[in-house]
Every structure is written in C-alpha cells, then in structure tokens.
C-alpha cells in the first residue's frame, strides 16, 4: 500500500505537466501501478523536456534569423547614408582635360586662325613631322565642350584615343578640317561653328550638357599618332 501511494504521488506530479501526452496513449490507459508505467511516465517526461527545449531553440533561432535579416536589410541604407554624407562634403570630381589652368592663361595670348569655312583654332602645341593625308587613319584624343566650357564627350575619360579616317566624313566637318593641318604630337583648340558641328544636335549622356542643333562647339584635340607614318627623325 505504501508503494502504491508513492506511485500515485509521482503520477500526480507528472500528469499536469503533460496531460495531453498521456491522454489516448498506451501509457495513459487504466493500468495498474507498475514499474512499466513508471518507466513509461519517465519516457513521457523526457519527451516533454526534449519538445520544450526544441521549441525554445526554434524561437531563439527565429529571433536570430529575424535580427540577421533586419540587419542585412538595414546595411544598404546605412551605407548609402554614409556615402551620401561623404559625398555631400566632397568637391565636384575634376574631369581630365587637354588644357589645364596654366594652358588656358597661355592660350589667351595665342593668335586665332580663321579658315575659309569659318573654322577657328589656336595651337596649344605645334607638333612635328607629317600631317595626316586624307583617308589615313589617325589616333587622336579629344575633349568636346559647349561654349560655356562644360564637357559633353571626352576620349580621355574612355581611357584611349579615338581612331578614325580623317577627311572621310567619319567625324563632324570641323574636326576633320582641324586635324588635317595638324602634325603628330600637336595640340589644338578648335572653335567649330554650328554649320560644321552637329546640324541635328546631339543628345548627351545623363549629367552632360545637350548640344542644340547648329550650335557652336569647342574641341581640344591632340594628334597622338598616324598608323603607317613615322615621326620624322631630327
């Protein structure tokens, strides 16, 4: 009788913790108090402990996952804010040019040459050797600007000279004419009237000035080399 009372007290402690497990299970049927039932109740208790720990682990994992996802989603905005803050304090990026500030001052004293077509130019530096024959390929760097000095195109930003057949209509008329009289290694500023520039205008890249139809443009050009022609030896 004493053992029965002890088993009953154990049963009363276990059932409230996991009564839903015992109901309808083989351990929960009306059986006599025995060692098998005690072992079965012990298994039920162990199962409950495992489930509780697993549930807590899932909840913890879910919280960590949500925190991680939130962090990932928040990082781009934090980085963007950081970049914006830095960019706000930086001066505008300087674009590469063929004629720097010193060159601009010197250019004021260089005489202007005007051709019959209306093209005007100033030599920044006179080259040496041959001028390109019509139809020959030339490699030239250029910086193209509207009259205000804003750049709308540049080979320097592309990192390589522009190669084309001079005098063959592959570029605007003013550029063709201006390069034909240059020599290898020379630099020149071309003041190209609208009739020799872009008759239909030019739609530039975002952030660049648009060239209106028949509007004048300015080209700084340097004749780098002429494939097939060698610089005359001194």
Beta strands, then each sheet from edge to edge (+ up, - down):
strand 1: 113-114
strand 2: 120-125
strand 3: 137-146
strand 4: 151-154
strand 5: 162-165
strand 6: 187-192
strand 7: 217-225
sheet 1: 1+ 2- 6+ 7- 3+ 4-
sheet 2: 1+ 2- 6+ 7- 3+ 5-
end
